[in-house]
């Protein structure tokens, strides 16, 4: 079997092979099957997260199925201007999988003010750290919220990009501070 390797990749392979005292073709012959096996194992086992709180989480814990990855939405734990800890985080960890915190925009659909969340990135991150979750979502702007409210999708995408890249914008609420 023959494979065409881009020149810039070949240069790196040649450098690694030289440091190991083998030929580039030997390195490729030995490395490619290992890489393919690893890729295959990752493809066969997608990382899925079940989502819910309260009763749904209690049912999952009671099911005895382990491990289960679980998603909790930050918005469900934001009351009266502050985040509130919940037993849900302890229960989610008992499932033996990974715990993912979503940004919670769906909980604020009716109260969404332009592109702003009711909490800052700092408050959200501190809550995620306190809750001990494994992963967190960015404070994204879901298109299914922007479009029905008449907010321009193009502007929403720009705001998302600005937030992800750390580009400052004029203060229009907690996220702009």
Beta strands, then each sheet from edge to edge (+ up, - down):
strand 1: 50-51
strand 2: 68-73
strand 3: 78-79
strand 4: 82-83
strand 5: 96-102
strand 6: 135-136
sheet 1: 1+ 2+ 5+ 6+
sheet 2: 3+ 4-
end
